[in-house]
Structure formats: C-alpha cells, structure tokens
C-alpha cells in the first residue's frame, strides 16, 4: 500500500487518490498541425523504471491535484507537490 503525504491533509493511503497519468508529458499546442504530435501525446507512453513524476488527485480529501515523484521499482515516494505549482 502506498502512503501519499498530501500537503493539505497529511499522510493518506493511496485508496483516497485517483491516478492521473504521467506528469512529465508536454501537451502539444492546440493548433499544432502535425497529427503525429497528438497521436504520440494521447497513445504512446513509456514504462519507466526508477524515478517517475505522476499526477494524483486526492478525491476523498481536499480534491487537490498533486505531482508525486515515485520510484517505480520500490514505490518509495521522493516528493509530493501541488500540480498548480509544477513547472510546465
């Protein structure tokens, strides 16, 4: 079981959160004329080993979106921050 340290609510079980996807992807511009850019953004994903940035929403708590840096091998969480403060 993962324990995520919510900045608002403190440590909580991962059951209180919803996984929101890869936080390291960069969304293409809305007017990007290259269909390949959108295809890769929507469908092509890496399966990283090691540290990985992920979006999580605290759905049964404060409802904040968070960026969680988690090691995919050990599930150890290195950091948790608000997604709204995350660099683009």
Backbone bond lengths (Angstrom), bond angles and torsions (degrees), N, CA, C in turn:
res aa  C-N    CA-C-N  psi(-1)  N-CA   C-N-CA  omega(-1)  CA-C   N-CA-C  phi
1 X - - - 1.447 - - 1.523 108.81 -
2 X 1.321 116.22 130.32 1.460 121.00 175.04 1.524 109.97 -81.18
3 X 1.314 115.70 141.87 1.470 121.76 171.34 1.522 106.03 -114.45
4 X 1.320 115.66 117.72 1.461 121.48 -178.54 1.524 108.14 -104.91
5 X 1.322 115.53 128.48 1.469 122.08 -179.62 1.527 108.81 -86.08
6 X 1.324 116.61 93.18 1.462 121.37 178.94 1.536 108.58 -70.25
7 X 1.348 118.22 130.71 1.464 119.96 179.75 1.532 113.16 -62.01
8 X 1.319 117.54 -24.86 1.473 121.17 -179.24 1.524 112.57 -93.81
9 X 1.329 117.32 -41.09 1.469 121.98 -168.72 1.525 114.69 -108.21
10 X 1.330 117.60 -8.37 1.457 120.24 -177.69 1.521 111.46 87.52
11 X 1.351 117.57 -169.06 1.466 120.95 -176.57 1.525 111.23 -67.56
12 X 1.351 115.64 132.89 1.460 122.20 -179.52 1.521 109.48 -140.47
13 X 1.339 116.40 153.99 1.461 121.32 174.52 1.523 110.01 -67.59
14 X 1.324 116.80 151.30 1.463 120.56 -177.49 1.529 112.18 -65.84
15 X 1.339 117.74 -16.79 1.465 121.14 178.31 1.527 112.07 -61.76
16 X 1.325 117.64 -21.60 1.460 121.70 179.73 1.528 112.30 -82.17
17 X 1.334 117.07 -5.77 1.456 122.13 -173.87 1.524 111.16 -115.03
18 X 1.325 115.50 158.26 1.457 122.19 173.01 1.521 107.54 -117.15
19 X 1.332 115.75 129.42 1.465 121.24 177.89 1.522 108.85 -69.37
20 X 1.330 116.40 134.74 1.458 120.61 -176.31 1.509 115.38 -116.52
21 X 1.327 118.38 3.89 1.457 120.13 176.23 1.516 113.97 105.82
22 X 1.309 113.53 -175.54 1.459 124.04 -176.26 1.529 110.31 -71.94
23 X 1.319 117.30 122.41 1.465 121.57 -178.76 1.523 112.54 -87.80
24 X 1.324 117.39 -1.73 1.466 118.84 -178.31 1.528 112.47 -97.35
25 X 1.333 118.27 -4.95 1.467 120.61 179.68 1.523 110.82 -73.91
26 X 1.323 115.78 145.71 1.458 121.94 176.98 1.528 107.38 -109.49
27 X 1.329 115.61 120.81 1.464 121.10 -178.83 1.524 109.93 -71.60
28 X 1.353 117.38 135.80 1.472 119.29 175.92 1.530 110.71 -66.08
29 X 1.308 116.60 159.26 1.464 121.17 176.52 1.531 109.11 -63.92
30 X 1.337 116.35 148.93 1.466 120.51 -179.06 1.527 111.96 -58.51
31 X 1.310 116.90 -33.22 1.463 120.13 -177.78 1.533 112.52 -98.75
32 X 1.326 117.23 19.76 1.468 120.86 179.37 1.536 109.24 -63.08
33 X 1.324 117.51 118.73 1.466 119.95 -175.87 1.534 114.14 -79.64
34 X 1.314 117.49 -4.43 1.463 120.69 -176.40 1.536 109.69 -94.57
35 X 1.327 118.65 108.03 1.464 120.72 -179.98 1.537 112.76 -60.16
36 X 1.307 117.25 -29.16 1.470 121.61 -179.89 1.527 111.33 -61.03
37 X 1.329 117.25 -35.97 1.470 120.93 179.68 1.521 110.27 -62.63
38 X 1.337 116.65 -44.41 1.465 120.44 179.26 1.533 111.44 -69.95
39 X 1.326 116.63 -38.97 1.468 120.62 177.53 1.527 110.33 -58.20
40 X 1.330 116.64 -48.28 1.469 120.85 -179.29 1.530 110.82 -64.28
41 X 1.328 118.01 -39.44 1.470 121.48 -179.63 1.535 111.35 -64.82
42 X 1.321 117.19 -41.13 1.469 120.96 -175.15 1.526 112.50 -82.93
43 X 1.339 117.88 -41.77 1.466 120.22 -168.60 1.520 116.40 -109.69
44 X 1.310 119.65 -26.48 1.469 121.34 -172.79 1.528 108.86 -96.50
45 X 1.310 115.32 120.53 1.466 121.16 -179.45 1.528 109.82 -131.09
46 X 1.327 114.34 146.26 1.457 120.59 173.64 1.522 108.55 -90.03
47 X 1.304 116.52 158.22 1.459 122.40 174.84 1.530 106.39 -117.71
48 X 1.335 116.69 81.75 1.463 120.34 -170.90 1.529 112.99 -72.11
49 X 1.306 114.49 151.16 1.463 121.78 172.68 1.517 106.06 -113.31
50 X 1.320 115.93 123.90 1.462 120.26 -178.87 1.513 111.03 111.09
51 X 1.341 116.72 -156.81 1.463 120.55 -177.31 1.533 111.83 -60.93
52 X 1.321 114.92 135.84 1.462 121.08 -176.38 1.524 108.95 -148.00
53 X 1.335 117.55 137.68 1.473 122.21 178.30 1.521 108.97 -95.10
54 X 1.337 116.61 129.56 1.461 122.19 -176.49 1.528 110.37 -133.51
55 X 1.341 116.01 148.02 1.462 121.06 171.57 1.526 108.75 -87.35
56 X 1.329 116.66 136.69 1.458 123.54 172.86 1.520 107.53 -137.07
57 X 1.340 117.21 141.20 1.461 120.97 175.36 1.519 109.31 -113.03
58 X 1.315 117.29 132.97 1.463 122.32 179.00 1.533 107.94 -83.72
59 X 1.329 116.67 82.32 1.460 122.10 -170.59 1.524 113.83 -72.00
60 X 1.323 119.20 -30.91 1.466 119.82 -179.37 1.524 112.35 -101.01
61 X 1.314 116.30 9.96 1.464 120.97 178.79 1.512 110.25 -124.37
62 X 1.313 116.43 -117.62 1.466 122.80 -174.11 1.525 113.37 -79.72
63 X 1.336 117.91 -8.63 1.465 125.27 178.69 1.539 113.53 68.03
64 X 1.308 117.61 13.45 1.459 121.97 179.62 1.528 110.59 -75.53
65 X 1.339 115.69 146.01 1.458 121.12 170.70 1.520 107.76 -87.65
66 X 1.323 115.68 134.17 1.457 122.52 -177.00 1.519 110.58 -123.90
67 X 1.322 115.73 155.39 1.463 122.11 169.05 1.519 106.33 -108.50
68 X 1.329 115.37 118.51 1.461 122.08 -178.44 1.521 107.94 -110.62
69 X 1.327 116.28 124.82 1.462 119.98 173.93 1.522 106.81 -96.28
70 X 1.349 114.90 114.45 1.463 121.51 -173.01 1.520 109.59 -128.90
71 X 1.319 116.33 140.40 1.458 121.61 174.72 1.528 107.39 -83.02
72 X 1.327 117.37 118.90 1.465 120.88 -175.84 1.528 113.28 -72.05
73 X 1.321 117.46 -15.47 1.470 119.80 177.35 1.521 111.48 -81.36
74 X 1.330 116.49 -42.83 1.467 121.16 -172.85 1.526 113.19 -110.56
75 X 1.327 117.07 -11.68 1.464 123.88 -176.26 1.526 112.93 65.21
76 X 1.324 118.14 15.22 1.462 120.89 175.10 1.523 109.04 -74.01
77 X 1.313 116.30 135.01 1.450 122.00 -178.93 1.524 108.69 -96.92
78 X 1.336 115.50 120.98 1.466 121.27 -177.65 1.523 111.55 -86.95
79 X 1.339 117.37 -36.83 1.464 119.56 -178.71 1.519 110.85 -157.68
80 X 1.325 115.02 155.66 1.458 123.01 175.06 1.523 107.00 -137.17
81 X 1.337 116.63 130.13 1.466 120.57 178.49 1.521 108.97 -142.90
82 X 1.320 115.51 162.41 1.458 120.08 176.58 1.515 109.79 -67.00
83 X 1.323 117.68 136.88 1.461 121.15 179.53 1.526 111.09 -65.79
84 X 1.329 117.57 -30.70 1.469 120.14 -178.97 1.526 111.72 -67.76
85 X 1.336 118.13 -18.27 1.465 121.58 178.79 1.532 111.68 -99.43
86 X 1.332 116.15 0.31 1.462 121.23 -178.20 1.524 110.40 -74.25
87 X 1.336 118.25 138.60 1.455 119.81 177.55 1.517 110.80 -65.18
88 X 1.312 116.54 144.66 1.465 121.75 -178.18 1.508 111.25 -69.67
